[in-house]
Amino acid sequence: MKILFITPLINSDKDYTINADYLSDFTLHGLRELYGSDVIDYPGAWYLYKDELVAKKYNSNLLWGKGFTYKDILNDFNKIDRSDIQNKIKKNYFDLIIYGSIQRSKLYFEEAINSKSKIIFIDGEDHSYIQYEFCKYGKYFKRELLNIEKNIFPISFSIPKVKITKNLELKPNNILAPLIPGKIKTYIYNNENEYYNMYKDSIFAITYKKAGWDCLRHYEILMNGCIPLFFNLSECPINTMMDLPKKLLLEINLKFSWILNQFNPLKIYKKKFITMEKFYFYLISFFKKKYNNKILIDQFPEIDEIRMQLYDYTKNNLTTEIAAKKILEK
């Protein structure tokens, strides 16, 4: 199958921060896992290619999130034939044309809709707004989806399987991961391995909705064998984050969120989550049994079972390859 994947237009000639589109990037990676060089990314998500980052001498710290989890997941940037794309579209060279970020790039749109190629539109923006004018031309996949409608389908983030930890840490040292979302002082990790090891060495980690519900952090926690304590997950729309095991995560939060009572609310919560009740339970915890990582796992052996269950689920359901297959099934 010949696939043209239209990537967001990103200037590669300037040394400036790149706000990547995770959904576009990981979808491209999954398709490339399935079809190799038959998937042509154009103009090209060069920041995903290890060799191109080196060739450009680009400072990876300028990538959004320092490029953690998505940089260097592809290779051989210049071995992809990106020549004469406009004419190839007109001559129906491609079986499928995918707009990886339709709200950021509509390159060659007129040529695409007048060709015989099937078309897919992917919308990974944080809001729930849908550009309905495109739905009559192909399938529209929306990340923050409220309602499934004709030609409109849910889609979620995914992760490259090569990034998933090979082994779970059997004796994690931290009850709670030191990185606290929203607490900038805890964003101290300068490279990907340090960042991953922080989650590997923790039993639980805090996560919640950012600008949109779907967030790469959820997946990074899971792929490193850590258990997410997901705030307000019950409020997530049913058609958003459909690939995550939301029912299981809700059960986990209900069963183990009490462990957060051991921590000073000012240190582990953003302002919007702080309540007088949390301070009350924190004070009460001084008079209750204190848990460290070993005591917690000894007293609740099901924690290791939950970690393994989530780890297996991640490997079997949340990779970029599996996400790409789901799209193509439509």
PyMOL commands that set and color helices and strands:
alter all, ss='L'
color gray80, all
select helices_A, chain A and resi 22-38+46-48+50-56+60-62+64-67+77-79+85-90+109-113+132-134+161-163+184-186+192-200+216-223+233-235+246-262+265-268+271-273+276-285+293-299+302-317+320-329
alter helices_A, ss='H'
color red, helices_A
select strands_A, chain A and resi 3-6+39-42+96-99+118-123+139-142+152-154+174-176+202-207+227-230
alter strands_A, ss='S'
color yellow, strands_A
deselect
rebuild
show_as cartoon
